[in-house]
Amino acid sequence: MPKVQMTAPRIASDLPPSTDPFGEVLQLLQLTGVLYCNAELSDPWGIEIPELPGVMNVEVVTSGHCWLELDGQAPIFLPEGSIALIPRGKRHLLRGNPGDKTTPLEAIPIERMGDRFEIMHFGGGGQTTEVTYYGVRFDPYLAERLIGLLPEILHLRTQATDGGWLNSTIRFIAQEARQRLPGSETVITRLADILVIQAIRTWIESVRGQEHGWIAALHDRQIGKAMTLMHRQPERDWRVASLAREIGMSRSGFSARFSALVGESVLQYLTGLRMQLAHRELRQSSDSLAKIAERVGYHSESAFNRAFKRVMGMPPGAVRRDYKD
């Protein structure tokens, strides 16, 4: 069946300059929910969730408790009010209690409530736990750096979080899942995105002072500002000297500091970012290669084609053909 071609959101170079480098990066994640399941699970129970490449698994315990097991990691106890992210979609187990027999996720009957929203009732009839499960895709190129830095499991608990945002969001999700009112799927979808962003942001803050590489660069006042300028305006004719002027550094000082923190030169980073943005537009937009090239800073389509093939390992036309097939 042919795919419907949609015009991709334009790169917002006309917006006010951002002072939040992490906000810019989180916007680039391009989260897309692929599955939402509200599970009512009664002891004894266990679920084997398969490996899902390119999918971030998010599990929220809205009542009761369970145990999460990932190969190579100690089991983690998830009491009510917990959220667990498995950023790289690895196979893992959820159990009501240690030793409970597990059943493959695909073998458990579900009640489909919409295109992406499911209800599950499973277990032996004992004490009940409710878990809301999400599978979230992200742009594999634009999110690669950040997702690669996250731990195998990111676990947050309401009682360990200031401000009460997690507790309030989890309660809202539980209420929507139980009531099943018109629009509940949309509400839960939006809340899931918020949970993911908040969880990642909380983790980023928790490693402040210990970070290195790309995260350290984003936290750096001047280098972070330069990265934000490139993220926000990739179509500008940036040079090392012009970026250095924007952030109040000498050309040589900026170049050396950027390379030391990020691990690649300024122009290598900029070219990679442009190609990642172009890859997204090739998948989401029906615009011509010339228009996409211009939006990511190339006035010559042939120069764009050469740069794209060098960075991505394939010509831009091949990406579009693969997406249409």
Buried (B, 14 or more C-beta within 10 A) or exposed (E): EEEEBEEBEEBEEEEEEBEEBBBBBBBBBBBBBEBBBBBBBBBBBBBBBEEBEBBBBBBBBBBBBBBBBBEEEEEBEBEBBBBBBBBBBBBBBBBBBEEBEBBEBEEBEBEEBEEBBBBBBBBEEEBBBBBBBBBBBBBBBBBEBBBEBBEBBBBBBBEEBEEEBBBEBBBBBBEBBBEEEEEBBEBBBEBBBBBBBBBBEBBBEEBEEEBEEBBBBBBBEBBBBBBBBBBBBBBBEBEBEEBBEBBEBEBEEBBEBBBEBBEEEBBBBBBBBBBBBBBBBBBBBBBEBEEBBBBBBBEEBEEBBEBBBEBBEEBBEBBBEEEEE
